[in-house]
Amino acid sequence: SSYIEKFQHVKFACSVKQFGGRPTSGALLLTTTGMLAAILLPQYTSQTPMLLATESLGPTRIYVKTADICYGKNGHFLLAVSNGDPSMPIQCYNVSVKRVEDKCVITSQSLLSFFLFEAPKEALMDQLSKDKCTVSHIKWIMREDADSLVVTASSDKMSCLQVWELREKALPVHKSLGNSESPQFFNTVLWQYQRHFQYNS
């Protein structure tokens, strides 16, 4: 078997389709003030103008110090953002860009967020706050359809990497809400801490 056959390649849908279902060239931008901008570029042979749209990332504007983006299977984007404060949540969003007639439309939906302080004590969260660390990097582990994030908090004295993963978890349903004859469980998806690595300078 060849080298290429060892890897599965899942075909992803394009983010924005034009007439005939062909993909549209463009860019998605995120500002430090939490504004999204989408630019749809016309074809070289077309006389149509460039389309531009802006939208707030969340229901309220936030300061964004670091962010990362990955592609979803259905043509949407997954964004993870932080304002740099390790006591504030790492926020995640599902963003889609559509072309509706001659307009560009951005839709942003909040997803599950998590706090670095939800990690167990061995992840040295007390030391992160004591050394005045800031969240310096966020990175999706894969560029496409990722479910894991690496978060880096650092200061002049130390750096700490944490790996978080979206996992399905079965939560028990209270007897008064479910069938009392047998225990019932409700499946939900949660961000779960996986591991960490620390470096002291």
C-alpha positions, -999 to 999 in steps of 0.1 A, spaced: 0 0 0 11 35 -7 19 62 19 -12 82 9 -35 52 15 -26 51 52 -44 84 59 -82 90 57 -91 121 38 -126 134 47 -140 157 20 -151 190 37 -178 212 23 -167 247 11 -176 276 34 -194 298 9 -209 286 -24 -216 307 -54 -238 300 -84 -236 263 -94 -223 252 -60 -187 263 -67 -166 276 -38 -161 313 -34 -127 328 -26 -125 350 5 -112 355 40 -126 355 75 -110 380 99 -112 384 137 -102 417 154 -90 422 189 -123 439 197 -143 407 190 -155 418 155 -157 393 127 -153 404 91 -159 383 60 -147 392 26 -160 374 -5 -138 380 -36 -153 381 -71 -140 358 -98 -113 373 -121 -136 373 -151 -166 387 -131 -177 423 -130 -194 419 -96 -181 438 -66 -163 424 -36 -188 416 -8 -180 425 28 -199 418 61 -191 425 98 -207 409 129 -199 407 166 -184 374 176 -206 371 207 -237 388 221 -214 413 238 -181 426 225 -150 410 241 -113 417 240 -94 390 221 -57 386 229 -52 352 213 -74 330 190 -73 300 167 -96 288 139 -103 254 123 -127 242 97 -159 222 103 -172 194 80 -203 214 70 -183 245 58 -185 263 92 -156 276 112 -147 268 149 -131 296 168 -115 295 202 -106 328 219 -91 342 251 -87 377 265 -54 366 281 -66 363 316 -63 327 329 -92 333 353 -116 340 324 -131 313 302 -117 300 269 -146 307 247 -156 287 216 -178 298 187 -194 282 156 -192 307 128 -208 304 94 -205 326 63 -232 325 37 -239 344 5 -276 354 3 -284 369 -31 -259 398 -33 -251 400 4 -226 383 27 -241 371 60 -221 360 91 -237 339 118 -219 333 151 -231 309 178 -216 304 212 -204 268 220 -192 253 252 -165 272 271 -142 261 298 -120 276 326 -84 267 330 -90 266 367 -113 236 362 -82 215 357 -71 194 387 -46 207 412 -17 189 397 -21 212 367 -5 240 389 -33 265 385 -24 282 418 11 288 405 -3 303 373 -21 329 392 8 335 417 33 340 388 8 363 370 7 342 339 -13 352 309 -29 330 282 -4 334 253 -15 308 228 -45 287 218 -42 260 192 -67 235 178 -48 202 176 -61 195 141 -69 221 113 -101 204 103 -130 193 126 -110 195 157 -122 185 192 -90 192 212 -73 224 222 -39 232 235 -38 263 257 -5 279 268 -2 302 299 31 318 305 51 344 324 87 354 327 93 325 352 73 296 337 51 282 309 23 257 312 6 238 284 -28 222 289 -46 199 266 -85 200 267 -108 177 247 -145 176 239 -158 143 252 -192 127 255 -202 121 291 -232 102 306 -248 121 334 -273 103 357 -310 115 355 -326 120 389 -352 94 398 -381 119 400 -374 130 364 -368 96 348 -380 60 349 -377 48 385 -374 11 375 -339 14 361 -312 41 363 -312 65 333 -284 86 319 -283 117 297 -254 120 272 -239 154 269 -206 168 255 -182 186 279 -147 200 277 -125 177 298 -89 184 310 -65 157 296 -29 166 306 -4 193 311 33 201 307 52 227 327 85 244 320 103 266 346 130 291 335 
